[in-house]
Amino acid sequence: MKIIKIILCLLMTANFACNDLAKKADTGKKERISANLVNNPITAQEVKQEGPLPELSFEKLSHNFGEIIQGESVSHQFVFTNTGHGDLIISNAKGSCGCTVPKWPRKPITPGEKAEIKVTFNSNGREGKQKKTVTLVTNAIPNTIVLTITGLVILPKKQN
């Protein structure tokens, strides 16, 4: 019963606080949203930005390692080409967990240039089906691309 009273008290306090904020915010002035937010290529994928833009074309966006013996580290090179008209910059590449580590080019990739992203998966402490991702952040549109690796981690056979 005591818990119910505390919850009701908190809800009433929150309601009064929200009403006070709403009264302070309602000053009669209408705020306008800038059209720049709507036309931002990061928020509106269909809008074409002026000027030369890079474009990533991957040979493939996913790789299956098949069977991996627990404890092994395996790697795959994701090959891509900048098929756009501006220099491509990969500002970040992040694995979905600590067992998946990407290594990517830090220098700009010029139009027509090929490059690769090396993704290493450490199966230590893992077992069964695995699906991991690496998210790239670039200056292309769309600005994020997700690479996927999969595999089946099996326990090593015991030696007699």
DSSP file (Angstrom, degrees, kcal/mol; ACC not computed):
  #  RESIDUE AA STRUCTURE BP1 BP2  ACC     N-H-->O    O-->H-N    N-H-->O    O-->H-N    TCO  KAPPA ALPHA  PHI   PSI    X-CA   Y-CA   Z-CA
    1    1 A M     >        0   0    0      0, 0.0     4,-1.9     0, 0.0     5,-0.2   0.000 360.0 360.0 360.0 -38.0    0.0    0.0    0.0
    2    2 A K  H  >  +     0   0    0      1,-0.2     4,-1.9     2,-0.2     5,-0.1   0.880 360.0  53.1 -63.6 -37.6    2.9    2.3    0.8
    3    3 A I  H  > S+     0   0    0      1,-0.2     4,-2.4     2,-0.2    -1,-0.2   0.889 106.3  52.9 -65.0 -39.7    4.4    1.8   -2.6
    4    4 A I  H  > S+     0   0    0      1,-0.2     4,-2.5     2,-0.2    -1,-0.2   0.905 108.4  50.2 -63.5 -41.6    1.1    2.7   -4.3
    5    5 A K  H  X S+     0   0    0     -4,-1.9     4,-2.3     2,-0.2    -1,-0.2   0.899 110.8  49.6 -62.9 -40.4    1.0    6.0   -2.3
    6    6 A I  H  X S+     0   0    0     -4,-1.9     4,-2.4     2,-0.2    -2,-0.2   0.919 111.4  48.6 -65.7 -42.9    4.5    6.8   -3.4
    7    7 A I  H  X S+     0   0    0     -4,-2.4     4,-2.4     2,-0.2    -2,-0.2   0.920 112.0  48.8 -63.6 -44.0    3.8    6.1   -7.0
    8    8 A L  H  X S+     0   0    0     -4,-2.5     4,-2.3     1,-0.2    -1,-0.2   0.901 110.7  51.2 -62.0 -40.4    0.7    8.3   -6.9
    9    9 A C  H  X S+     0   0    0     -4,-2.3     4,-2.1     1,-0.2    -1,-0.2   0.915 110.8  48.1 -63.2 -43.3    2.6   11.1   -5.3
   10   10 A L  H  X S+     0   0    0     -4,-2.4     4,-2.4     2,-0.2    -2,-0.2   0.897 111.0  50.9 -64.5 -40.9    5.3   10.9   -8.0
   11   11 A L  H  X S+     0   0    0     -4,-2.4     4,-2.2     2,-0.2    -2,-0.2   0.905 110.7  48.3 -64.3 -41.4    2.7   10.9  -10.8
   12   12 A M  H  X S+     0   0    0     -4,-2.3     4,-2.1     2,-0.2    -1,-0.2   0.900 111.8  49.9 -66.3 -39.7    1.0   14.0   -9.3
   13   13 A T  H  X S+     0   0    0     -4,-2.1     4,-2.2     1,-0.2    -2,-0.2   0.915 111.1  48.8 -64.1 -43.3    4.3   15.8   -8.9
   14   14 A A  H  X S+     0   0    0     -4,-2.4     4,-2.3     1,-0.2    -2,-0.2   0.888 109.6  52.8 -64.4 -39.2    5.3   15.0  -12.5
   15   15 A N  H  X S+     0   0    0     -4,-2.2     4,-2.2     2,-0.2    -2,-0.2   0.916 110.4  46.7 -63.2 -44.8    1.9   16.2  -13.8
   16   16 A F  H  X S+     0   0    0     -4,-2.1     4,-2.2     1,-0.2    -1,-0.2   0.897 112.0  51.3 -64.9 -39.5    2.2   19.6  -12.0
   17   17 A A  H  X S+     0   0    0     -4,-2.2     4,-2.1     1,-0.2    -2,-0.2   0.907 110.4  48.4 -64.5 -41.6    5.8   20.0  -13.3
   18   18 A C  H  X S+     0   0    0     -4,-2.3     4,-2.3     1,-0.2    -1,-0.2   0.897 110.3  51.4 -65.3 -40.6    4.7   19.3  -16.9
   19   19 A N  H  X S+     0   0    0     -4,-2.2     4,-2.1     2,-0.2    -1,-0.2   0.898 109.6  50.3 -63.7 -39.8    1.8   21.8  -16.6
   20   20 A D  H  X S+     0   0    0     -4,-2.2     4,-2.2     2,-0.2    -2,-0.2   0.907 111.0  48.6 -64.4 -41.8    4.1   24.5  -15.3
   21   21 A L  H  X S+     0   0    0     -4,-2.1     4,-2.2     1,-0.2    -2,-0.2   0.899 110.4  51.6 -64.2 -40.1    6.6   23.9  -18.2
   22   22 A A  H  X S+     0   0    0     -4,-2.3     4,-1.5     2,-0.2    -1,-0.2   0.897 109.4  49.7 -64.7 -40.1    3.7   24.0  -20.7
   23   23 A K  H  < S+     0   0    0     -4,-2.1    -1,-0.2     1,-0.2    -2,-0.2   0.908 112.4  47.5 -65.1 -41.4    2.5   27.4  -19.3
   24   24 A K  H  < S+     0   0    0     -4,-2.2    -2,-0.2     1,-0.2    -1,-0.2   0.870 112.2  50.1 -66.7 -36.1    6.0   28.8  -19.4
   25   25 A A  H  < S+     0   0    0     -4,-2.2     2,-1.8     1,-0.2    -1,-0.2   0.776  93.5  78.7 -73.9 -26.4    6.5   27.6  -23.0
   26   26 A D     <  +     0   0    0     -4,-1.5    -1,-0.2     1,-0.2     4,-0.1  -0.569  48.9 140.7 -86.6  78.6    3.2   29.0  -24.2
   27   27 A T  S    S-     0   0    0     -2,-1.8    -1,-0.2     2,-0.3     3,-0.1   0.369  74.4-105.4 -99.5   3.2    4.3   32.7  -24.6
   28   28 A G  S    S+     0   0    0      1,-0.3     2,-0.4    -3,-0.2    -2,-0.1   0.246  85.1 120.4  92.3 -14.1    2.3   33.3  -27.7
   29   29 A K        -     0   0    0      1,-0.0     2,-0.5     0, 0.0    -1,-0.3  -0.711  55.9-143.0 -87.0 133.7    5.4   33.2  -30.0
   30   30 A K        -     0   0    0     -2,-0.4     2,-0.3    -3,-0.1    -4,-0.0  -0.835  11.1-141.5 -96.2 128.4    5.4   30.5  -32.6
   31   31 A E        -     0   0    0     -2,-0.5     2,-0.4     1,-0.0     0, 0.0  -0.693  13.7-144.1 -88.2 142.4    8.8   28.9  -33.4
   32   32 A R        -     0   0    0     -2,-0.3     2,-0.5     0, 0.0    -1,-0.0  -0.838   7.0-133.0-107.5 143.6    9.6   28.1  -36.9
   33   33 A I        -     0   0    0     -2,-0.4     2,-0.1     1,-0.0     5,-0.0  -0.827  29.1-119.1 -93.5 129.7   11.5   25.1  -38.1
   34   34 A S    >>  -     0   0    0     -2,-0.5     3,-1.0     1,-0.1     4,-0.7  -0.392   9.2-133.3 -67.4 141.8   14.2   25.9  -40.6
   35   35 A A  H 3> S+     0   0    0      1,-0.2     4,-2.3     2,-0.2     5,-0.2   0.706 101.3  75.5 -67.1 -19.3   13.9   24.3  -44.1
   36   36 A N  H 3> S+     0   0    0      1,-0.2     4,-0.6     2,-0.2    -1,-0.2   0.852  90.8  54.4 -61.5 -33.7   17.6   23.4  -43.8
   37   37 A L  H X4 S+     0   0    0     -3,-1.0     3,-0.5     1,-0.2    -1,-0.2   0.904 110.6  45.3 -66.1 -40.5   16.7   20.7  -41.4
   38   38 A V  H 3< S+     0   0    0     -4,-0.7    -2,-0.2     1,-0.2    -1,-0.2   0.875 115.9  45.7 -70.8 -37.6   14.2   19.2  -43.9
   39   39 A N  H 3< S+     0   0    0     -4,-2.3    -1,-0.2     4,-0.1    -2,-0.2   0.417  80.3 123.0 -88.1   1.4   16.6   19.5  -46.8
   40   40 A N    XX  -     0   0    0     -4,-0.6     4,-2.4    -3,-0.5     3,-1.1  -0.485  61.3-141.4 -64.5 124.3   19.6   18.1  -44.9
   41   41 A P  T 34 S+     0   0    0      0, 0.0    -1,-0.2     0, 0.0   102,-0.2   0.728  99.8  60.3 -63.9 -19.7   20.8   15.0  -46.9
   42   42 A I  T 34 S+     0   0    0      1,-0.2     3,-0.2   100,-0.1   101,-0.1   0.829 115.1  33.0 -74.7 -30.3   21.5   13.2  -43.7
   43   43 A T  T <4 S+     0   0    0     -3,-1.1     2,-0.6     1,-0.2    -1,-0.2   0.732 122.8  45.4 -96.8 -24.6   17.8   13.4  -42.7
   44   44 A A    ><  -     0   0    0     -4,-2.4     3,-1.3     1,-0.1    -1,-0.2  -0.886  64.6-171.8-123.5 100.0   16.2   13.2  -46.1
   45   45 A Q  T 3  S+     0   0    0     -2,-0.6    -1,-0.1     1,-0.3    -2,-0.0   0.699  80.9  58.9 -67.8 -21.0   17.8   10.5  -48.2
   46   46 A E  T 3  S+     0   0    0      2,-0.1     2,-0.3     0, 0.0    -1,-0.3   0.630  81.8  99.6 -84.7 -13.0   16.0   11.5  -51.5
   47   47 A V    <   -     0   0    0     -3,-1.3     2,-0.5    -7,-0.2    -3,-0.1  -0.588  69.4-137.6 -79.4 130.8   17.4   15.0  -51.6
   48   48 A K        -     0   0    0     -2,-0.3     2,-0.3     1,-0.0    -2,-0.1  -0.765  14.6-142.1 -89.0 127.4   20.3   15.5  -54.0
   49   49 A Q        -     0   0    0     -2,-0.5     2,-0.1     2,-0.1     4,-0.1  -0.643  22.0-112.1 -86.5 145.7   23.1   17.6  -52.6
   50   50 A E  S    S+     0   0    0     -2,-0.3    -1,-0.1     2,-0.1     0, 0.0  -0.474  78.8  36.9 -76.2 149.6   24.9   20.0  -54.9
   51   51 A G  S    S-     0   0    0     -2,-0.1     2,-0.2     2,-0.1    34,-0.1  -0.164 104.7 -40.6  96.7 166.9   28.5   19.3  -55.7
   52   52 A P        -     0   0    0      0, 0.0    35,-0.1     0, 0.0    -2,-0.1  -0.473  59.2-166.5 -71.6 131.6   30.3   16.0  -56.3
   53   53 A L        -     0   0    0     -2,-0.2    32,-3.2    33,-0.1    33,-0.5  -0.915  16.6-125.0-118.1 144.0   29.4   13.3  -53.9
   54   54 A P        -     0   0    0      0, 0.0    87,-0.6     0, 0.0     2,-0.3  -0.435  22.8-162.7 -77.3 161.1   31.2   10.0  -53.2
   55   55 A E        -     0   0    0     31,-0.2    28,-2.3    85,-0.1    29,-0.7  -0.973  10.7-138.7-146.9 132.0   29.3    6.7  -53.5
   56   56 A L  E     -A   82   0A   0     -2,-0.3     2,-0.5    26,-0.2    26,-0.2  -0.774  15.3-175.2 -93.7 131.9   30.3    3.3  -52.1
   57   57 A S  E     -A   81   0A   0     24,-2.0    24,-1.8    -2,-0.4     2,-0.3  -0.934  11.7-162.7-125.8 106.9   29.8    0.2  -54.2
   58   58 A F  E     -A   80   0A   0     -2,-0.5    22,-0.2    22,-0.2     3,-0.2  -0.621  24.4-138.6 -88.5 146.1   30.7   -3.0  -52.3
   59   59 A E  S    S-     0   0    0     20,-2.4     2,-0.3     1,-0.3    -1,-0.1   0.887  93.0 -11.2 -65.4 -39.0   31.3   -6.3  -54.0
   60   60 A K        -     0   0    0     19,-0.4    -1,-0.3    -3,-0.0    19,-0.1  -0.963  53.5-149.6-158.2 150.5   29.2   -7.8  -51.2
   61   61 A L  S    S+     0   0    0     -2,-0.3    87,-2.4    -3,-0.2     2,-0.3   0.452  81.1  43.9-100.4  -3.7   27.8   -6.6  -47.9
   62   62 A S  E     -d  148   0B   0     85,-0.2     2,-0.3    71,-0.0    87,-0.2  -0.973  57.9-166.9-141.8 156.1   27.9   -9.9  -46.0
   63   63 A H  E     -d  149   0B   0     85,-2.0    87,-2.3    -2,-0.3     2,-0.6  -0.993  10.2-152.1-144.4 135.7   30.2  -12.8  -45.5
   64   64 A N  E     -d  150   0B   0     -2,-0.3    87,-0.2    85,-0.2     3,-0.1  -0.941   2.5-167.5-108.8 119.6   29.7  -16.2  -44.0
   65   65 A F  E     -     0   0B   0     85,-3.1     2,-0.3    -2,-0.6    86,-0.2   0.633  27.1-150.8 -76.9 -14.6   32.8  -17.8  -42.4
   66   66 A G  E     +     0   0B   0     84,-0.3    86,-3.1     2,-0.1     2,-0.4  -0.592  60.9   4.9  76.1-140.9   31.1  -21.2  -42.2
   67   67 A E  E     -d  152   0B   0     -2,-0.3     2,-0.4    84,-0.2    86,-0.2  -0.637  68.1-174.2 -83.3 133.5   32.3  -23.3  -39.3
   68   68 A I  E     -d  153   0B   0     84,-2.9    86,-3.0    -2,-0.4     2,-0.4  -0.990  24.8-126.0-125.5 131.3   34.8  -21.7  -36.9
   69   69 A I  E >   -d  154   0B   0     -2,-0.4     3,-2.4    84,-0.2    86,-0.2  -0.654  42.2 -98.2 -78.5 130.9   36.6  -23.6  -34.1
   70   70 A Q  T 3  S+     0   0    0     84,-3.3    54,-0.2    -2,-0.4    -1,-0.1  -0.193 111.0  30.6 -51.6 130.9   36.0  -21.8  -30.8
   71   71 A G  T 3  S+     0   0    0      1,-0.4    53,-0.3    55,-0.1    -1,-0.3   0.120  91.6 120.7 104.1 -18.3   39.0  -19.6  -30.0
   72   72 A E    <   -     0   0    0     -3,-2.4    51,-2.8    51,-0.2     2,-0.5  -0.456  54.3-143.5 -76.4 149.2   40.0  -18.9  -33.6
   73   73 A S  E     - B   0 122A   0     49,-0.2     2,-0.3    -2,-0.1    49,-0.2  -0.971  22.1-173.8-108.6 128.3   40.2  -15.4  -35.0
   74   74 A V  E     - B   0 121A   0     47,-2.5    47,-3.3    -2,-0.5     2,-0.3  -0.908   4.1-161.0-122.8 150.8   39.0  -15.1  -38.6
   75   75 A S  E     - B   0 120A   0     -2,-0.3     2,-0.3    45,-0.2    45,-0.2  -0.923   7.1-169.0-131.6 154.9   39.1  -12.1  -40.9
   76   76 A H  E     - B   0 119A   0     43,-1.9    43,-2.8    -2,-0.3     2,-0.6  -0.995  18.1-137.1-142.2 141.0   37.4  -11.0  -44.1
   77   77 A Q  E     - B   0 118A   0     -2,-0.3     2,-0.7    41,-0.2    41,-0.2  -0.881  12.2-155.2 -99.0 116.1   38.2   -8.2  -46.5
   78   78 A F  E     - B   0 117A   0     39,-3.0    39,-2.2    -2,-0.6     2,-0.4  -0.834  17.1-154.0 -89.0 113.8   35.2   -6.3  -47.7
   79   79 A V  E     + B   0 116A   0     -2,-0.7   -20,-2.4    37,-0.2   -19,-0.4  -0.726  20.7 167.2 -94.2 136.4   36.2   -4.7  -51.0
   80   80 A F  E     -AB  58 115A   0     35,-2.6    35,-2.5    -2,-0.4     2,-0.4  -0.943  23.5-143.8-143.0 164.2   34.6   -1.6  -52.3
   81   81 A T  E     -AB  57 114A   0    -24,-1.8   -24,-2.0    -2,-0.3     2,-1.2  -0.979  22.6-124.5-128.4 141.9   35.0    1.1  -54.9
   82   82 A N  E     +A   56   0A   0     31,-2.2    30,-3.8    -2,-0.4   -26,-0.2  -0.762  35.5 171.5 -82.4  99.7   34.2    4.8  -54.7
   83   83 A T        +     0   0    0    -28,-2.3    -1,-0.2    -2,-1.2   -27,-0.2   0.309  48.3  89.9 -93.8   8.2   31.9    5.0  -57.8
   84   84 A G  S    S-     0   0    0    -29,-0.7    28,-0.1     2,-0.2     4,-0.1   0.007  86.1-108.7 -88.9-161.0   30.9    8.6  -57.0
   85   85 A H  S    S+     0   0    0    -32,-3.2     2,-0.3   -34,-0.1    -1,-0.0   0.262  89.8  58.0-118.7   9.0   32.4   11.9  -58.1
   86   86 A G  S    S-     0   0    0    -33,-0.5   -31,-0.2   -35,-0.1    -2,-0.2  -0.900  95.0 -79.3-134.2 164.9   33.9   13.2  -54.8
   87   87 A D        -     0   0    0     -2,-0.3     2,-0.4   -35,-0.1    23,-0.2  -0.425  45.3-134.5 -65.5 134.6   36.5   11.9  -52.3
   88   88 A L  B     -G  109   0C   0     21,-3.1    21,-2.7    -2,-0.1     2,-0.5  -0.779  20.1-170.6 -94.0 131.9   35.1    9.3  -49.9
   89   89 A I        -     0   0    0     -2,-0.4    50,-1.1    19,-0.2     2,-0.8  -0.987  12.2-157.5-123.8 123.2   35.9    9.7  -46.2
   90   90 A I  E     -E  138   0B   0     -2,-0.5    48,-0.2    15,-0.4     3,-0.1  -0.881  13.1-179.5 -96.4 108.2   35.0    6.9  -43.8
   91   91 A S  E     +     0   0B   0     46,-1.9     2,-0.3    -2,-0.8    47,-0.2   0.742  62.9   2.9 -83.9 -23.0   34.9    8.7  -40.5
   92   92 A N  E     -E  137   0B   0     45,-1.4    45,-2.8     2,-0.0     2,-0.3  -0.986  48.1-169.3-160.7 150.6   34.1    5.7  -38.3
   93   93 A A  E     -E  136   0B   0     -2,-0.3     2,-0.4    43,-0.2    43,-0.2  -0.958  19.0-175.4-141.5 123.9   33.6    1.9  -38.4
   94   94 A K  E     -E  135   0B   0     41,-2.1    41,-2.7    -2,-0.3     2,-0.1  -0.979  17.5-138.1-131.3 129.2   32.2    0.2  -35.3
   95   95 A G  E     -E  134   0B   0     -2,-0.4    39,-0.2     5,-0.3     6,-0.1  -0.450  24.7-120.2 -77.9 155.0   31.6   -3.4  -34.6
   96   96 A S  S    S+     0   0    0     37,-2.3     2,-0.3    -2,-0.1    -1,-0.1   0.680  94.2   4.2 -71.6 -16.5   28.4   -4.6  -32.9
   97   97 A C  S >  S-     0   0    0      3,-0.3     3,-1.5    36,-0.3    -2,-0.1  -0.947  86.7 -92.0-154.8 175.3   30.5   -6.0  -30.0
   98   98 A G  T 3  S+     0   0    0     -2,-0.3    -2,-0.0     1,-0.3    -3,-0.0   0.655 116.9  66.0 -68.3 -15.7   34.1   -6.2  -28.9
   99   99 A C  T 3  S+     0   0    0      1,-0.1    23,-2.5    22,-0.1     2,-0.6   0.568  93.6  67.1 -82.3  -8.1   34.7   -9.5  -30.7
  100  100 A T  E <   -C  121   0A   0     -3,-1.5    -5,-0.3    21,-0.2    -3,-0.3  -0.947  65.8-179.5-119.0 112.4   34.3   -7.8  -34.1
  101  101 A V  E     -C  120   0A   0     19,-2.9    19,-2.6    -2,-0.6     2,-0.3  -0.944   9.6-158.5-120.5 118.9   37.0   -5.4  -35.0
  102  102 A P  E     -C  119   0A   0      0, 0.0     2,-0.4     0, 0.0    17,-0.2  -0.678   3.8-163.4 -93.1 149.7   37.1   -3.4  -38.3
  103  103 A K  E     +C  118   0A   0     15,-2.3    15,-2.4    -2,-0.3    -2,-0.0  -0.987  20.9 174.3-128.2 120.6   40.1   -1.8  -39.8
  104  104 A W        -     0   0    0     -2,-0.4     2,-0.2    13,-0.2    13,-0.1  -0.844  38.5 -86.1-129.2 160.2   39.4    0.8  -42.5
  105  105 A P        -     0   0    0      0, 0.0   -15,-0.4     0, 0.0     4,-0.1  -0.455  29.1-164.1 -67.9 133.3   41.3    3.3  -44.7
  106  106 A R        +     0   0    0     -2,-0.2     3,-0.1   -17,-0.1    -2,-0.0   0.607  66.5  78.2 -92.7 -14.8   41.9    6.6  -42.9
  107  107 A K  S    S-     0   0    0      1,-0.1   -17,-0.2   -18,-0.1   -19,-0.0  -0.610  96.1 -89.3 -93.2 156.7   42.8    8.5  -46.0
  108  108 A P        -     0   0    0      0, 0.0     2,-0.6     0, 0.0   -19,-0.2  -0.352  35.9-136.1 -61.6 142.5   40.3    9.9  -48.5
  109  109 A I  B     -G   88   0C   0    -21,-2.7   -21,-3.1    -4,-0.1     3,-0.1  -0.910  20.8-138.6-103.2 118.9   39.4    7.4  -51.3
  110  110 A T    >   -     0   0    0     -2,-0.6     3,-2.2   -23,-0.2   -28,-0.4  -0.300  36.3 -75.1 -76.5 159.8   39.3    9.2  -54.7
  111  111 A P  T 3  S+     0   0    0      0, 0.0   -28,-0.2     0, 0.0    -1,-0.2  -0.287 121.1  16.4 -55.2 133.7   36.6    8.5  -57.3
  112  112 A G  T 3  S+     0   0    0    -30,-3.8     2,-0.2     1,-0.3   -29,-0.1   0.239  96.2 129.1  87.3 -12.6   37.3    5.2  -59.1
  113  113 A E    <   -     0   0    0     -3,-2.2   -31,-2.2   -31,-0.2     2,-0.3  -0.537  49.9-141.4 -80.5 140.7   39.7    4.0  -56.3
  114  114 A K  E     +B   81   0A   0    -33,-0.2     2,-0.3    -2,-0.2   -33,-0.2  -0.724  27.9 162.3 -95.3 149.9   39.2    0.6  -54.7
  115  115 A A  E     -B   80   0A   0    -35,-2.5   -35,-2.6    -2,-0.3     2,-0.3  -0.916  21.9-134.5-152.7 177.3   39.8    0.0  -51.0
  116  116 A E  E     -B   79   0A   0     -2,-0.3     2,-0.5   -37,-0.2   -37,-0.2  -0.985   5.4-145.5-144.2 154.1   39.0   -2.6  -48.4
  117  117 A I  E     -B   78   0A   0    -39,-2.2   -39,-3.0    -2,-0.3     2,-0.6  -0.981  20.4-148.5-117.6 120.0   37.7   -2.9  -44.9
  118  118 A K  E     -BC  77 103A   0    -15,-2.4   -15,-2.3    -2,-0.5     2,-0.5  -0.792  12.0-167.5 -93.0 124.5   39.2   -5.8  -42.9
  119  119 A V  E     -BC  76 102A   0    -43,-2.8   -43,-1.9    -2,-0.6     2,-0.5  -0.959   1.5-165.9-114.8 123.1   36.8   -7.2  -40.3
  120  120 A T  E     -BC  75 101A   0    -19,-2.6   -19,-2.9    -2,-0.5     2,-0.5  -0.926   1.7-162.7-112.1 130.3   38.2   -9.6  -37.7
  121  121 A F  E     -BC  74 100A   0    -47,-3.3   -47,-2.5    -2,-0.5     2,-0.6  -0.953   5.3-156.1-113.5 125.4   36.0  -11.8  -35.6
  122  122 A N  E     -B   73   0A   0    -23,-2.5   -49,-0.2    -2,-0.5   -50,-0.1  -0.902   4.1-168.7-101.7 115.3   37.4  -13.4  -32.4
  123  123 A S    >   +     0   0    0    -51,-2.8     3,-2.3    -2,-0.6   -51,-0.2   0.381  39.1 134.1 -87.0   4.6   35.4  -16.5  -31.5
  124  124 A N  T 3  S+     0   0    0    -53,-0.3     3,-0.1     1,-0.3    -2,-0.1  -0.354  80.8   6.3 -58.3 125.0   36.9  -16.9  -28.1
  125  125 A G  T 3  S+     0   0    0      1,-0.3     2,-0.3    -2,-0.1    -1,-0.3   0.491 107.7 114.4  80.9   3.1   34.1  -17.6  -25.6
  126  126 A R    <   -     0   0    0     -3,-2.3     2,-0.3    28,-0.1    -1,-0.3  -0.727  39.7-179.9-105.0 155.6   31.4  -17.8  -28.3
  127  127 A E        +     0   0    0     -2,-0.3    27,-0.2     2,-0.2     2,-0.1  -0.979  43.8   5.8-154.1 143.1   29.4  -20.9  -29.3
  128  128 A G  E    S- F   0 153B   0     25,-2.8    25,-2.7    -2,-0.3     2,-0.1  -0.388 106.0  -1.3  86.6-164.1   26.8  -21.6  -31.9
  129  129 A K  E     - F   0 152B   0     23,-0.2     2,-0.4    -2,-0.1    23,-0.2  -0.383  66.5-166.5 -65.8 136.3   25.4  -19.4  -34.7
  130  130 A Q  E     + F   0 151B   0     21,-2.9    21,-1.7    -2,-0.1     2,-0.4  -0.981  14.8 178.8-127.5 138.1   27.0  -15.9  -34.7
  131  131 A K  E     + F   0 150B   0     -2,-0.4     2,-0.3    19,-0.2    19,-0.2  -0.936  13.9 170.7-138.7 114.6   25.8  -12.8  -36.6
  132  132 A K  E     - F   0 149B   0     17,-2.7    17,-2.8    -2,-0.4     2,-0.3  -0.878  14.1-153.3-124.5 154.2   27.8   -9.6  -36.1
  133  133 A T  E     - F   0 148B   0     -2,-0.3   -37,-2.3    15,-0.2     2,-0.4  -0.894   9.5-154.3-127.7 157.4   27.7   -6.3  -37.9
  134  134 A V  E     -EF  95 147B   0     13,-2.4    13,-3.0    -2,-0.3     2,-0.6  -0.996  16.2-152.5-127.3 125.0   30.1   -3.4  -38.6
  135  135 A T  E     -EF  94 146B   0    -41,-2.7   -41,-2.1    -2,-0.4     2,-0.4  -0.878   8.4-157.2-102.8 122.4   28.5    0.0  -39.1
  136  136 A L  E     -EF  93 145B   0      9,-3.3     9,-1.6    -2,-0.6     2,-0.5  -0.782   3.4-157.6 -97.5 139.6   30.4    2.5  -41.4
  137  137 A V  E     +EF  92 144B   0    -45,-2.8   -46,-1.9    -2,-0.4   -45,-1.4  -0.982  27.5 160.5-116.9 122.3   29.8    6.2  -41.2
  138  138 A T  E     -E   90   0B   0      5,-3.0   -48,-0.2    -2,-0.5   -50,-0.1  -0.705  53.5-110.4-131.6 178.5   30.8    8.1  -44.3
  139  139 A N  S    S+     0   0    0    -50,-1.1     2,-0.1    -2,-0.2     4,-0.1   0.216  88.3  97.4 -96.1  13.8   30.4   11.3  -46.2
  140  140 A A  S    S-     0   0    0      2,-0.2    -2,-0.2   -51,-0.2   -85,-0.1  -0.408  85.8 -79.2 -90.8 173.0   28.3    9.5  -48.9
  141  141 A I  S    S+     0   0    0    -87,-0.6     2,-0.2    -2,-0.1   -85,-0.1  -0.985 124.6  35.7-117.2 123.0   24.5    9.3  -49.1
  142  142 A P  S    S-     0   0    0      0, 0.0    -2,-0.2     0, 0.0    -1,-0.1   0.582  89.1-155.3 -68.8 154.5   23.3    7.3  -47.3
  143  143 A N  S    S+     0   0    0     -2,-0.2    -5,-3.0  -102,-0.2     2,-0.4   0.567  71.4  58.5 -84.0  -7.4   25.9    8.1  -44.7
  144  144 A T  E     + F   0 137B   0     -7,-0.2     2,-0.4    -5,-0.1    -7,-0.2  -0.972  57.5 179.8-124.0 140.9   25.7    4.7  -42.9
  145  145 A I  E     - F   0 136B   0     -9,-1.6    -9,-3.3    -2,-0.4     2,-0.5  -0.997  16.4-145.5-134.9 138.8   26.3    1.3  -44.4
  146  146 A V  E     - F   0 135B   0     -2,-0.4     2,-0.4   -11,-0.2   -11,-0.2  -0.926   8.6-164.5-112.5 124.6   26.1   -2.0  -42.4
  147  147 A L  E     - F   0 134B   0    -13,-3.0   -13,-2.4    -2,-0.5     2,-0.4  -0.830  12.5-153.7-101.2 144.5   28.4   -4.9  -43.2
  148  148 A T  E     -dF  62 133B   0    -87,-2.4   -85,-2.0    -2,-0.4     2,-0.4  -0.962  12.6-173.3-126.6 136.5   27.4   -8.4  -41.8
  149  149 A I  E     +dF  63 132B   0    -17,-2.8   -17,-2.7    -2,-0.4     2,-0.3  -0.970  10.0 179.9-122.4 144.3   29.5  -11.4  -40.9
  150  150 A T  E     +dF  64 131B   0    -87,-2.3   -85,-3.1    -2,-0.4   -84,-0.3  -0.910   9.1 147.5-136.1 164.1   28.1  -14.8  -39.8
  151  151 A G  E     - F   0 130B   0    -21,-1.7   -21,-2.9    -2,-0.3     2,-0.6  -0.958  42.8-107.9 179.1 170.1   29.4  -18.1  -38.8
  152  152 A L  E     -dF  67 129B   0    -86,-3.1   -84,-2.9    -2,-0.3     2,-0.6  -0.955  28.2-152.0-118.6 111.9   28.9  -21.2  -36.7
  153  153 A V  E     -dF  68 128B   0    -25,-2.7   -25,-2.8    -2,-0.6     2,-0.3  -0.735  17.5-171.7 -87.5 122.4   31.3  -21.5  -33.8
  154  154 A I  E     -d   69   0B   0    -86,-3.0   -84,-3.3    -2,-0.6   -28,-0.1  -0.835  26.9-105.8-113.9 152.3   31.9  -25.1  -32.8
  155  155 A L        -     0   0    0     -2,-0.3     3,-0.1   -86,-0.2     2,-0.1  -0.474  42.3-104.7 -72.9 144.0   33.7  -26.5  -29.8
  156  156 A P        -     0   0    0      0, 0.0     2,-0.2     0, 0.0    -1,-0.1  -0.376  38.1-105.0 -67.5 148.2   37.2  -27.9  -30.5
  157  157 A K        -     0   0    0      1,-0.1     2,-0.3    -3,-0.1    -3,-0.0  -0.535  36.9-114.9 -73.2 137.3   37.5  -31.7  -30.5
  158  158 A K        -     0   0    0     -2,-0.2     2,-0.4    -3,-0.1    -1,-0.1  -0.536  25.2-135.9 -74.8 135.5   39.1  -33.1  -27.3
  159  159 A Q              0   0    0     -2,-0.3    -1,-0.0     1,-0.1     0, 0.0  -0.764 360.0 360.0 -93.3 137.8   42.4  -34.8  -27.9
  160  160 A N              0   0    0     -2,-0.4    -1,-0.1     0, 0.0    -2,-0.0   0.434 360.0 360.0 -88.7 360.0   43.0  -38.1  -26.1
